Each structure stands twice: as structure tokens, then as C-alpha cells.
Amino acid sequence: MADDAEKTEEPTQKKIDDAREEGNVPKSQDASGVITLFVAILALLMLFPFMSRHVVNLFQYYFSLVGTPLDKLFLIDIAIVTMKEFLLIVMPMAAAVAIAGIVAAIAQFGFLFTSKAIMPDFKKIDPIKGTKNLFSMKKLIEGVKITFKAFVTLGVGFIFFFYFIEELPTVALFGLGEQMQWLRDKAIVIAFVMLLIIFIFAIIDVVIVRKQYFDGLKMSKQEIKDEMKNMEGDPLIKSKIRQIQMQASRKRMMSEVPHADVVITNPTHYAVALKYDEEKSYAPIVVAKGMNLIAQQIKKIARENNVHIVQNPSLARSIYAEVELDKAIPETLFAAVAEVLAYVYKMNKK
């Protein structure tokens, strides 16, 4: 019993799918952050001429207003121009970062849309529980991890920065344009070095997050048994369904007996009803068969509907054992069945 209670089994696909439907997926914040940061830096470099042009346009507009008397309409015009230029500066960058965030999420766990994750849960705003979570060991470990990653990243960045500072006496001899270019190049180097450090931490975080995620979904043996029972259905319910299906099948089978050409018996234990329609089948079809009580019922219906009953024990047993319901008899039984049908057709004067 103790083994069953331990969650030692890998989660089933249904368990993973259920967790996914609830918005519970393995998401690494570090991985999302590094992708977003990379796209932000790349977008900044690509959009910098565009953004700087609009910044210059905005300041030129402001300088052009010097000495102009202010009134209400003029202030509205300033606000509109400022908002327009500000949106042109910010929106491309914001759109690139938003798209990067979506791509980062899809790259980690695929496309997912669920409303359960955003549904209000009043348990999450419990102040007592929230305070406990705030000072939990998990939060402490997360804080240590964030501090460590920040120190390492900034430390590596500072080493490169200190190394570049040593070049300042030489850079001071450059022109203003060359100094700005040097500053831009060194800033790019520091940014990408720090980004590389963050990327390494992100890979490690992805591995840890996925392991913790699947460990958290592990199941006990009893949980797997219960899940299989729920998926396959309760044995009692399945038995009842099979019983209903058998009754329906038997009812349909009995309805075919009045249309049969002959019922062959052994004579007490077996009964098979045959029907031959040369337009539909190359050989007679078994439309009903059964043993004991079912055989007796087949014979009763046959008598009530004037269907000929022929006693042929060996043939009845052979057809019952070899031929499925609604299937044609095999060639090995053609001769014996033809003999019986010939007798029946003669009696019916066909």
C-alpha cells in the first residue's frame, strides 16, 4: 500500500494533457527573457536610425515653437504631435518585443489557448497563504538563484567594461564621430557577452524547469489504475453495455429468422438459419444461429412463420462453428447445404 501511495510513475499522456488544459506547462522565465532581450537588442540596432530620426524631428518641432504664444488649441496641437512621434518611436520596438515573447512561449510548449489560467481563483488571494508562500523555502531559493545570476552576469559585463576603460586614453584622441562609433561597438560587445551568459543560464533553467514539471506530474500506481478505469469505463458498466448490445444483436437476429429459407438443427443443441438470395450473394448466408435456449427460440420462430426445419446434426454443428453471423457459408459446405436447400425448394415447389 505504501508503494501505491508513492508517486514513482511517469505521468501518462492524459495527465499531461489535463495539466496543459489548465495552463500548467513547463515555462522557463529565463528562456523567455533571453529571447525577448535578444530580439529587443536586435530590434534596437535595426530601428535605431528610424527612432533617432523621429527623436530629432520631435526636438526640431519643439525648438521651432520658441517664441510662439501658447493657447489651448496650440497646446492640443503640441500634445498630438508629441503623441504621434512618441508612438512612432516606441511602437515598433514594443511590437518586436511582444512578438518575441509569444515566439518564446510557443517555442517552449507549443501553441496553447486556455481560459482556465485566467479565471479568478480566490484561493490565490488568501493573505495567510500568500504570506506563507512569500517566506517559503522555494521563494528563498528563487531569490538566491536570481541574485547569483545577476552577480555573475553583471560581473562578466564589468570585466569587459573595465578592459574597455583602459582604451579611453587612446579613444580620447579620436574625433567625436569615431568616439561615438567606438562607444556603440563596445556597448554591443558588452551587451552580447552578457546576453551569452544569460543564454547559458536559460538553458540550465529550461532543463531544471522541465524536470521539476514532470516530477510534479508523477503519479502513483493507484492513480494510473484509476485513470485507466475512468478511460476504459467501469467494468460493471461495460458489462451492462455489452449485455444491451448482445440483446439488440439477438433481437435483430431473431427478426431475420422469418425470412430464412431453412433452419438446420442437430436437433436440440444447435440451430442455424440460412437464407439464399442469388442476386445479393454467391452462397447462402447465415442470418441466425444459436445454442440451447437461443436454438429453441430460433426453431419456435421458424415454426410460427412456416420456415422449414431440417435435422442435420453434423451440418448444424459445422455451420455454427465455422461461419460467423451474416457471413456466407464456405465452399467446403456447399454440397451439404445445396442438398438441404434442394429438399426445401422441392417441398415449397420452387
GUVEXPA-304760 format. One line per 3 residues: number of its first residue (from 1); for each residue x, y, z of C-alpha. Coordinates in nm, 4 decimals. Layout:
N
NUM	X:Y:Z; ...
end
This chain:
350
1	0.0000:0.0000:0.0000; 0.2903:0.2343:0.0750; 0.4323:0.1755:-0.2726
4	0.0990:0.2638:-0.4314; 0.0897:0.5945:-0.2426; 0.4347:0.6977:-0.3674
7	0.4380:0.8961:-0.6903; 0.7055:0.6960:-0.8682; 0.5461:0.6512:-1.2106
10	0.5960:0.8783:-1.5093; 0.2835:1.0852:-1.5917; 0.0505:0.9486:-1.8559
13	-0.0301:1.1459:-2.1685; -0.3783:1.2164:-2.0295; -0.2283:1.3632:-1.7120
16	-0.0022:1.5892:-1.9209; -0.2928:1.6910:-2.1471; -0.5147:1.7718:-1.8463
19	-0.2402:1.9856:-1.6920; -0.1918:2.1624:-2.0236; -0.5647:2.2406:-2.0491
22	-0.5415:2.4111:-1.7098; -0.2490:2.6235:-1.8271; 0.0063:2.4211:-1.6305
25	0.3011:2.3987:-1.8706; 0.6823:2.3901:-1.8306; 0.7701:2.7547:-1.8845
28	1.1158:2.8930:-1.8149; 1.1120:3.2652:-1.7411; 1.4851:3.2801:-1.8153
31	1.4345:3.1330:-2.1629; 1.1554:3.3776:-2.2401; 1.3655:3.6616:-2.1042
34	1.6756:3.5814:-2.3086; 1.4785:3.5502:-2.6331; 1.2922:3.8737:-2.5629
37	1.6133:4.0538:-2.4672; 1.7922:3.9285:-2.7789; 1.5091:4.0459:-3.0036
40	1.4951:4.3794:-2.8178; 1.8675:4.4423:-2.8744; 1.8445:4.3317:-3.2378
43	1.5364:4.5491:-3.2939; 1.7068:4.8460:-3.1263; 2.0069:4.8156:-3.3580
46	1.7887:4.7813:-3.6669; 1.5387:5.0510:-3.5686; 1.7899:5.2940:-3.4194
49	1.8166:5.5138:-3.7350; 1.4363:5.5256:-3.7620; 1.3894:5.6002:-3.3916
52	1.6671:5.8622:-3.3797; 1.5203:6.0375:-3.6835; 1.1855:6.0769:-3.5097
55	1.3546:6.1909:-3.1869; 1.5340:6.4595:-3.3886; 1.2072:6.5539:-3.5599
58	1.0394:6.5913:-3.2227; 1.3122:6.8181:-3.0821; 1.3216:7.0241:-3.4014
61	0.9472:7.0709:-3.3648; 0.9920:7.1851:-3.0040; 1.2715:7.4303:-3.0998
64	1.0508:7.5698:-3.3747; 0.7941:7.6667:-3.1115; 1.0253:7.9033:-2.9283
67	0.8617:8.2463:-2.9066; 0.5187:8.1231:-3.0143; 0.2390:8.2364:-2.7790
70	0.0612:7.9459:-2.6086; -0.3135:7.8935:-2.6148; -0.5486:7.5996:-2.5675
73	-0.5560:7.4878:-2.9343; -0.1809:7.5235:-2.9627; -0.1262:7.3025:-2.6579
76	-0.3587:7.0393:-2.8073; -0.1570:7.0501:-3.1293; 0.1673:7.0025:-2.9314
79	0.0157:6.7057:-2.7473; -0.0994:6.5436:-3.0736; 0.2390:6.5841:-3.2438
82	0.4205:6.4587:-2.9322; 0.1947:6.1536:-2.9037; 0.2316:6.0748:-3.2720
85	0.6120:6.0922:-3.2665; 0.6280:5.9039:-2.9377; 0.4172:5.6193:-3.0800
88	0.6347:5.6050:-3.3914; 0.9412:5.5784:-3.1682; 0.8057:5.3244:-2.9205
91	0.5528:5.1053:-3.1070; 0.7924:4.9232:-3.3462; 1.0128:4.8286:-3.0522
94	0.7152:4.7273:-2.8390; 0.5692:4.5176:-3.1240; 0.9026:4.3377:-3.1748
97	0.9301:4.2602:-2.8015; 0.5662:4.1396:-2.7849; 0.6152:3.9083:-3.0828
100	0.9383:3.7801:-2.9263; 0.7502:3.6965:-2.6060; 0.4871:3.4996:-2.7995
103	0.7522:3.3143:-3.0016; 0.9445:3.2328:-2.6813; 0.6317:3.0816:-2.5240
106	0.5392:2.8796:-2.8346; 0.8978:2.7531:-2.8660; 0.8812:2.6114:-2.5125
109	0.5406:2.4427:-2.5014; 0.3688:2.4983:-2.8372; 0.0549:2.6964:-2.9099
112	-0.1854:2.6954:-2.6174; -0.5085:2.8831:-2.5605; -0.6975:2.8152:-2.2406
115	-0.9309:3.0302:-2.0331; -0.8785:2.8316:-1.7129; -0.5461:3.0004:-1.6382
118	-0.7084:3.3461:-1.6325; -1.0191:3.2508:-1.4388; -1.0324:3.4187:-1.0940
121	-0.9227:3.1914:-0.8120; -0.9973:3.3404:-0.4671; -0.7692:3.0868:-0.3016
124	-0.4728:3.2645:-0.4619; -0.5549:3.5916:-0.2812; -0.5669:3.4329:0.0622
127	-0.3420:3.6694:0.2674; -0.2352:3.3991:0.5142; -0.1408:3.1554:0.2411
130	0.0194:3.4373:0.0415; 0.2365:3.5348:0.3390; 0.3470:3.1752:0.3855
133	0.4388:3.1497:0.0162; 0.6260:3.4806:0.0373; 0.8582:3.3477:0.3075
136	0.8735:2.9882:0.1872; 1.1932:2.7958:0.1191; 1.1075:2.7890:-0.2503
139	1.0950:3.1693:-0.2652; 1.4238:3.1899:-0.0767; 1.5927:2.9561:-0.3244
142	1.4484:3.1535:-0.6165; 1.5827:3.4743:-0.4657; 1.9307:3.3239:-0.4229
145	1.9237:3.1997:-0.7834; 1.8230:3.5404:-0.9204; 2.0905:3.7160:-0.7114
148	2.3586:3.4708:-0.8226; 2.2663:3.5056:-1.1901; 2.2608:3.8836:-1.1631
151	2.6026:3.8975:-0.9951; 2.7597:3.6625:-1.2498; 2.6093:3.8462:-1.5490
154	2.6968:4.1937:-1.4214; 3.0384:4.0718:-1.3055; 3.1299:3.9453:-1.6516
157	2.9940:4.2650:-1.8042; 3.2005:4.4750:-1.5612; 3.5202:4.2831:-1.6510
160	3.4720:4.3690:-2.0179; 3.3780:4.7247:-1.9268; 3.6960:4.7620:-1.7155
163	3.9009:4.6213:-2.0028; 3.7479:4.8764:-2.2447; 3.8108:5.1630:-1.9972
166	4.1822:5.1068:-2.0467; 4.1385:5.2130:-2.4107; 3.9992:5.5565:-2.3155
169	4.3358:5.7432:-2.3334; 4.3659:5.6304:-2.6947; 3.9985:5.6947:-2.7740
172	4.0284:6.0478:-2.6369; 4.2475:6.1306:-2.9375; 3.9700:6.0299:-3.1800
175	3.7174:6.2623:-3.3351; 3.3634:6.2832:-3.1937; 3.2212:6.0587:-3.4664
178	3.4865:5.7906:-3.4103; 3.4359:5.8127:-3.0331; 3.0601:5.7544:-3.0755
181	3.1289:5.4609:-3.3059; 3.3763:5.3141:-3.0539; 3.1203:5.3576:-2.7757
184	2.8496:5.1875:-2.9844; 3.0767:4.8939:-3.0767; 3.1874:4.8352:-2.7170
187	2.8298:4.8622:-2.5920; 2.7263:4.5946:-2.8454; 3.0114:4.3676:-2.7321
190	2.9195:4.4034:-2.3641; 2.5501:4.3518:-2.4398; 2.6082:4.0313:-2.6358
193	2.8567:3.8937:-2.3813; 2.6029:3.9471:-2.1055; 2.3353:3.8016:-2.3314
196	2.5502:3.4899:-2.3806; 2.5789:3.4459:-2.0028; 2.2028:3.4854:-1.9661
199	2.1536:3.2345:-2.2512; 2.3644:2.9732:-2.0683; 2.1612:3.0279:-1.7516
202	1.8421:3.0000:-1.9600; 1.9418:2.6584:-2.0990; 2.0149:2.5334:-1.7485
205	1.6835:2.6778:-1.6273; 1.4886:2.5077:-1.9102; 1.6344:2.1684:-1.8117
208	1.5568:2.2265:-1.4424; 1.2047:2.3585:-1.5076; 1.1116:2.0644:-1.7321
211	1.2466:1.8128:-1.4813; 1.0576:1.9771:-1.1953; 0.7438:1.9958:-1.4103
214	0.7381:1.6257:-1.5000; 0.8419:1.5264:-1.1462; 0.5461:1.7283:-1.0201
217	0.3119:1.5364:-1.2518; 0.4380:1.1934:-1.1484; 0.1657:0.9516:-1.0464
220	0.1232:0.6657:-0.8047; 0.0358:0.3177:-0.9303; -0.3139:0.3588:-0.7878
223	-0.3646:0.6867:-0.9761; -0.2696:0.5162:-1.3025; -0.5123:0.2313:-1.2299
226	-0.7919:0.4791:-1.1506; -0.7195:0.6742:-1.4682; -0.7299:0.3596:-1.6811
229	-1.0575:0.2638:-1.5160; -1.2048:0.6066:-1.5913; -1.0812:0.5981:-1.9515
232	-1.1987:0.2441:-2.0230; -1.5116:0.2661:-1.8103; -1.6214:0.0823:-1.5005
235	-1.6238:-0.2994:-1.5565; -1.9825:-0.3231:-1.4335; -2.0965:-0.0513:-1.6737
238	-1.9021:-0.2123:-1.9591; -2.0663:-0.5463:-1.8796; -2.4079:-0.3843:-1.8839
241	-2.3332:-0.2150:-2.2180; -2.2175:-0.5468:-2.3667; -2.5332:-0.7123:-2.2376
244	-2.7522:-0.4450:-2.4011; -2.5557:-0.4763:-2.7252; -2.5967:-0.8549:-2.7228
247	-2.9691:-0.8221:-2.6612; -3.0021:-0.5770:-2.9503; -2.7982:-0.8046:-3.1757
250	-3.0060:-1.1071:-3.0732; -3.3286:-0.9179:-3.1357; -3.2104:-0.8175:-3.4831
253	-3.1008:-1.1758:-3.5493; -3.4368:-1.3171:-3.4469; -3.6133:-1.0715:-3.6774
256	-3.4310:-1.2330:-3.9716; -3.5498:-1.5871:-3.8932; -3.8992:-1.5451:-4.0534
259	-3.7255:-1.4535:-4.3838; -3.4883:-1.7534:-4.3803; -3.5158:-2.0388:-4.6315
262	-3.4348:-2.3117:-4.3814; -3.3328:-2.3755:-4.0211; -3.0877:-2.6627:-3.9734
265	-3.0730:-2.8263:-3.6281; -2.8828:-3.1047:-3.4531; -3.1834:-3.1289:-3.3304
268	-3.1702:-2.9993:-2.9678; -2.8499:-2.8059:-2.9005; -2.7789:-2.6173:-3.2251
271	-2.9853:-2.4232:-3.4762; -2.8706:-2.2192:-3.7770; -3.0970:-2.0248:-4.0132
274	-2.9878:-1.9846:-4.3786; -3.1128:-1.7531:-4.6491; -3.0069:-1.7623:-5.0123
277	-3.0555:-1.4696:-5.2473; -2.8535:-1.5218:-5.5658; -2.8807:-1.1510:-5.6517
280	-2.7042:-1.0490:-5.3281; -2.4656:-1.3347:-5.2538; -2.2906:-1.6213:-5.4302
283	-2.3784:-1.8585:-5.1410; -2.6356:-1.8916:-4.8614; -2.5957:-1.6510:-4.5694
286	-2.6182:-1.7407:-4.2011; -2.8867:-1.4988:-4.0754; -2.9226:-1.6542:-3.7276
289	-2.7523:-1.9153:-3.5127; -2.7517:-2.0230:-3.1515; -2.7215:-2.2937:-2.8894
292	-2.9622:-2.4370:-2.6345; -3.2239:-2.1720:-2.5393; -3.1423:-1.9496:-2.8353
295	-3.1616:-2.2514:-3.0641; -3.5036:-2.3348:-2.9200; -3.6184:-1.9763:-2.9766
298	-3.4971:-1.9849:-3.3397; -3.6927:-2.3041:-3.4012; -4.0029:-2.1602:-3.2336
301	-3.9988:-1.8515:-3.4568; -3.9353:-2.0720:-3.7610; -4.2442:-2.2847:-3.6841
304	-4.4588:-1.9760:-3.6282; -4.3557:-1.8425:-3.9715; -4.3679:-2.1749:-4.1637
307	-3.9916:-2.1874:-4.2176; -3.8733:-2.5431:-4.2845; -3.6707:-2.7053:-4.0049
310	-3.4295:-2.9749:-4.1200; -3.2422:-3.2017:-3.8807; -2.8797:-3.2499:-3.9814
313	-2.6628:-3.2655:-3.6640; -2.3174:-3.2670:-3.8269; -2.4036:-2.9876:-4.0731
316	-2.5652:-2.7738:-3.8000; -2.2552:-2.8078:-3.5773; -2.0182:-2.7352:-3.8679
319	-2.2015:-2.4200:-3.9770; -2.2286:-2.2976:-3.6160; -1.8553:-2.3466:-3.5533
322	-1.7166:-2.2292:-3.8885; -1.9430:-1.9478:-4.0097; -1.9964:-1.6088:-3.8435
325	-2.3333:-1.4373:-3.8380; -2.4224:-1.2587:-4.1658; -2.1422:-1.4420:-4.3486
328	-2.1680:-1.6799:-4.6460; -2.1033:-2.0494:-4.5959; -1.7620:-2.1775:-4.7182
331	-1.7153:-2.3882:-5.0289; -1.6496:-2.6969:-4.8177; -2.0139:-2.6936:-4.7086
334	-2.1660:-2.6090:-5.0482; -2.2630:-2.9640:-5.1341; -2.4255:-3.0424:-4.7992
337	-2.6159:-2.7128:-4.7882; -2.7222:-2.7441:-5.1542; -2.8703:-3.0834:-5.0738
340	-3.0725:-2.9349:-4.7868; -3.1909:-2.6371:-4.9954; -3.2879:-2.8645:-5.2826
343	-3.5065:-3.0609:-5.0431; -3.6621:-2.7393:-4.9055; -3.7236:-2.5904:-5.2532
346	-3.8851:-2.9189:-5.3607; -4.1151:-2.9064:-5.0584; -4.2011:-2.5421:-5.1416
349	-4.2404:-2.6358:-5.5102; -3.9761:-2.3793:-5.6190
end
